[in-house]
Amino acid sequence: DVTILRDEWGVPQVYADDVYGLYAGFGYAVAEDRMFQMEMARRSVLGTTAEVLGPDQVAYDTLTRTNFDHAKIRAQIEALPPEQHAILRGYAAGFNKRLDEVMTDKAHLLPKEFTDFGFEPTQWSDFDVAMIYVGTMAGRFSYFSNELNNAKVLDALVKQHGETVGKQLFDQIFWIEDP
């Protein structure tokens, strides 16, 4: 059993007896509020935006697809303890429950953006849920890829100016973060 109550500001409060149910409620509530945004977020982390936004997005999708090894991420998901895997499965199930409701009454429930862009949302999997985190939180907001870019800059500076000066220039350009 899952209960979703919305407070006076419309913020969902999810209650459930287990982790799976809690995240199913969470996924459902997010799908109610942000179905199009989540569809585009998923496409942006999976590298499938060109399918719906056109060929101008192919370069972005190609770059995105080189950031992650999907097989390794799938293996990590399968290796999760059951309660942690329940988070991903529950969220996907809740999202899909709302998606099924929307697709049975598209005329009234399908967010307008899907019609504007001429496509429909598709079912979610535990992999999709994990990739939202990997691609947005771990990737975009945790600066996981900056180290690779920084190494390229350092290498170019050393090649152009020599080891000592190259490192000095690098240290001036990329300060160490010291909160």
N, C-alpha and C positions, 0 to 999 in steps of 0.2 A: 504494500500500500504506500502510495506517495500522495502527499498533500502539498499543493502550492497555494499559498495565500499571498495576495498582493497588499502591501501597505497603502497608506493614503497617497503616496507618491508613485505608486505603481511598481515598486521594487518587489520582486518575488522573494518570498520566504519559503524554503523547501524543507519539508519534514518527511522522513522515511525511517523505516526500521533497519535498514542496512546501507552499506556503501553504494551498492549497485542502484538501489532505489533513490538514494540521495542524488546521485549524479544523473540518473534518468530524469528526475524532476528538474535538475539544473539544465540539462540539455534541452528539455521541452520548453522551459521558460526562455532560454536564449533563442530558440527557434521561433517562438512567438514574437519576440522583440526584434530580432536581428537576423532573420533568415538570409536576406540578400547579402548583408555585410559578411556573414560567416561563410556563405558560398564563395564570395570573392576572396576572402582571406584564405580559404582552403585552396582555391585555384592559384592564388599568388604563391603559396608555399609549395604546391605540387608542380608548379610550372605549366599550368593549363589555362592561363588567361587568354592566350591567343585564340583558343577555341570559341570564345564568346566575345572578345573585344577586337578580334581581327589580327591580320598579319603584322601590324606594327608592334605587337607584343611578343613576337617570336624570339627576338634577341633577349628580352627579359626572361622569358620562359626557359630558354636554353641555359642562360646563366644560373637561374634558380635550380635547375635540375642537376647542375654540377656541384651544388653545395652540400648535398646529402646523399648517402648511400642507402637507398630505400630497403635493400635486402638486410642490411645491418640493423636498421631501425625496426623492421618487422621481427627480426630475431630477438631483439631486446624486448619487444612487446611480449612475444611468446614466452620469454624467460621470466616475466614479472610474476611475483607471488599472486595468488588468486585475488586477494582483496585489492591490490593495486591494479590488476588487469580489469577488475570490476568497475573501476573508475572510468576507464576508457570505453568499455562495453556499455556501461550504463548511460553515459553521456550520449553515445551514438544511438542507443535505443530510444532515449527520450527525444532526441532531435528528430529521429526518423518517425516516431509516433506523431509528432506535430506535422512533419512533412507529409505523411500519409493523409492526415486530416485536410491539409491545405490542397493536396492534389485531387481529393475527391470533390472539392468545391472551389476550383481555381478561379471561377468568375468572381467570387466574393472574398476569397482568402489569400490568393497568390499576391505577394507584394508587387506593386506596379513596376518596379525596376526590372523584374524578370521579363515582363511584357515589353518594356521599353528596349531592352537589349536582345529580345527574341530568343530566349532560352529558358529552360526549366531547371529547378534544383534537382539534385540526385541524392540518393541514399548515402548515408555516412557509415563509415566503419571505424573500428578502434584505431586503425592506422591513420585515418583522416584526423581524428581527435588528437592523437599524439603529434602529428605533423603540424597542427595549429600551434602547439606549444614549441616544438622544435624550431619551426620556421619563423615564428614571431617572437616569442619570449626568449628562447635560447639563441636564436639567430640574429634577429634584428636588434633586440634591446640589450643583449648581453655582450655584444661586440665580439662574438666568437670568431668572426672572420677577419677582424682587424689585425690579428697577429700575423696572418699570412700576408696581408697587404703591407704591414709594417716591415716584415722581413724582405719583401721585394724592394721597398724604398731604401732600406739600409743597404741591401746588396748593390743597388744602383749607385748610391752615394759613395760606397767604398770603391766600386769600380771606377768612378769618375774622379774621386779625390784622394784615394788611398785609404788604408785602414784607419789611421789615427784621425785624420780630418773628417773622413766619412762618418765615423762614430760620433765625433763632436757635433757635426751638423745634424745628425739624426737626433741626438739628445736635445738639441735646441728646438727642433721641429716637433718632436713627440715627447713631451714632458711626462715624467712618471706621475701617475695619479696617486696623490698622498692625502687621503681625506683627514 
